[in-house]
Amino acid sequence: MTPVVSFAGVGLTYPGPPPVVALRPADLTINPGEYATVIGPSGSGKSSFLNVVGLLDRPTAGRYELDGIDVGGLKEADRTALRGRRIGFVFQSFHLLPYRSALENVALAQLYTGPPAREREARAAEALAKVGLSHRAHARPTTLSGGERQRVAIARALVNNPSLLLCDEPTGNLDSATAAAVLELLDQVHASGYTVIIITHDPNVAARGQRIITIRDGVLHD
Amino acid sequence: MIERSRLSVRDLVGEAISGALQRPSRSVLTMLGTVLGIGAFVAILGLTATAGGQIDKRFTALAATEVTVEDVGADQITHEMSFPADASSRVRRIDGVVDGGVYWPVPLPDPTLTGAPGMPGDGAGLTLYAADPGALAAMRPTVETGRLPDAFHTSRRERVAVLGPTAARRLGISRLDSHPAIFINGTPYTVIGVINNLQRLPELLLGVVIPSTTALSAYGPPTDAPAKMLIETRLGAAKVVAEQVAVALRPEAPDRFKATAPPDPQALRGNVTGDLNALFLLLAAISLVIGAVGIANTTFVAVLERTGEIGLRRSLGARPQHIAAQFLAESAALGTLGGLIGTSLAVALVVGIAVANSWTAVLHPSTVLPAPLVGTLVGLLAGLYPAMRAARTEPVEALRR
């Protein structure tokens, strides 16, 4: 079975002066269907971990394979394509376009990678149905509650059927009741077969994962 | 291998339009400079063409085929004319001349014109003209009754006269079958024709016309007002004829004549287009530049405002060139829309002004059709720098918000 994420001595050091070690070289394997949470205080290297896994930044050491593809040797255009097709991002601040409907926001994820225009709407509607928001498909994000917005963002992350759902503090902007509902949704998403990584500073969120990885001063502990 | 990200032209246009329309009031304000600049360009060029068209309309075929020759070398003491006796046949030999001849007001200080001998003058206010048959023909007369003098009358210096409608009524001439006569200072002249219209020199309609040879032998050469020659040319030949006529009349002394051809319609239009319009076009250009700066400014602010969106699109697989293309297309859409609105307003303005003045609106396709494209160009230029900035935005930085 090819792991979704495979780190072999992957590390990230920002060149100085003075050089800053953001991520100490580490080995890590996340297999398909896993539900992993990465917990650490702010400044611990969580963001660096997210950027490396999400192909937003290149590691300075080691070998990173996503779905068995060594991404170190890839050109930027290929990394971008891989990011769009294989990774679904969920952000703390949702990043929904305010002037487009929920459906259009979900469909946007297929603009650069996905199917022809006529199929996009149907797929977006399907993804919205998965997160239970079919009835708000034509609402603007400004009229949605925080929990609804994050569900739209999760639908957007799922619409391309990614290998990995990468969530960065998905409940950071939500009250605890709404957060619980969103985490419930993520549990369901995992249960339907997706590989999920949640990066958080909240132990209660981290506790939802089947596997908890802690990160402190750039060092990963399984 | 991995299939690379793409952005179809259709999707790009869709993104650009929804980007430009998502803040309608801001877009309208952004477009204002382009609307004014392009509108001013089209309006000025349209109004110029329309005004030029009116000049063309006044500049009829009649005026374009008329050459007049003035005698500027007449003898100051003897008043001998510069025109030779065979002036008419000399000019007729020039290629392009239809007809032509000499005419002048007869130098009688206060002629008595009567319809019967011994009667008191009832022709006060009527003028006596001498004209040869060629001059009369070139005036394009409409003969009401009778005929015009010809070479026979001229060569024999016959005492015949042609009357204008006013003169005929005043002198009581209505029918010519009894060969009526009028009396000029008591000398009888047989009326051989009455004309009711002259397309050229209509002032002669108020007078009595006698053959030039008759006038010359009876009353001498013109004194106060020198003789003139009227020539009708074929269309387009006037300028060439005017250049040749002085030499044809008197090869040994061509500088005794001054030939006047109608002004060139192209030159007329050029005069109107010059001066003032250069200033207006400069103002239009300035407002177009301001329009470009406006679009550049708004697009730049939009890039800064939408950093999060740029980061999101990068995370969704957009390459830097897709981001640049999107912002460039948005500014181009704004420019095009501004150009379209400006052109429409200008066309409406030109048509409105033309209608108000009962003119024919003239709008050259070569100015109206490319105008919106100029707007596109302005938008593209304006969007260049902001689009580059957007493309260079690092997704990691953009998503940190």
Boltz contact constraints between the chains, C-beta under 6 A:
constraints:
  - contact:
      token1: [A, 51]
      token2: [B, 396]
      max_distance: 6.0
  - contact:
      token1: [A, 56]
      token2: [B, 395]
      max_distance: 6.0
  - contact:
      token1: [A, 56]
      token2: [B, 396]
      max_distance: 6.0
  - contact:
      token1: [A, 57]
      token2: [B, 396]
      max_distance: 6.0
  - contact:
      token1: [A, 77]
      token2: [B, 4]
      max_distance: 6.0
  - contact:
      token1: [A, 77]
      token2: [B, 319]
      max_distance: 6.0
  - contact:
      token1: [A, 78]
      token2: [B, 2]
      max_distance: 6.0
  - contact:
      token1: [A, 80]
      token2: [B, 5]
      max_distance: 6.0
  - contact:
      token1: [A, 80]
      token2: [B, 317]
      max_distance: 6.0
  - contact:
      token1: [A, 80]
      token2: [B, 319]
      max_distance: 6.0
  - contact:
      token1: [A, 81]
      token2: [B, 2]
      max_distance: 6.0
  - contact:
      token1: [A, 81]
      token2: [B, 4]
      max_distance: 6.0
  - contact:
      token1: [A, 81]
      token2: [B, 5]
      max_distance: 6.0
  - contact:
      token1: [A, 81]
      token2: [B, 317]
      max_distance: 6.0
  - contact:
      token1: [A, 82]
      token2: [B, 2]
      max_distance: 6.0
  - contact:
      token1: [A, 83]
      token2: [B, 317]
      max_distance: 6.0
  - contact:
      token1: [A, 84]
      token2: [B, 5]
      max_distance: 6.0
  - contact:
      token1: [A, 84]
      token2: [B, 316]
      max_distance: 6.0
  - contact:
      token1: [A, 84]
      token2: [B, 317]
      max_distance: 6.0
  - contact:
      token1: [A, 89]
      token2: [B, 315]
      max_distance: 6.0
  - contact:
      token1: [A, 95]
      token2: [B, 308]
      max_distance: 6.0
  - contact:
      token1: [A, 95]
      token2: [B, 312]
      max_distance: 6.0
  - contact:
      token1: [A, 99]
      token2: [B, 22]
      max_distance: 6.0
  - contact:
      token1: [A, 109]
      token2: [B, 316]
      max_distance: 6.0
  - contact:
      token1: [A, 111]
      token2: [B, 11]
      max_distance: 6.0
  - contact:
      token1: [A, 112]
      token2: [B, 5]
      max_distance: 6.0
  - contact:
      token1: [A, 112]
      token2: [B, 7]
      max_distance: 6.0
  - contact:
      token1: [A, 112]
      token2: [B, 316]
      max_distance: 6.0
  - contact:
      token1: [A, 112]
      token2: [B, 317]
      max_distance: 6.0
  - contact:
      token1: [A, 112]
      token2: [B, 318]
      max_distance: 6.0
  - contact:
      token1: [A, 113]
      token2: [B, 5]
      max_distance: 6.0
  - contact:
      token1: [A, 113]
      token2: [B, 317]
      max_distance: 6.0
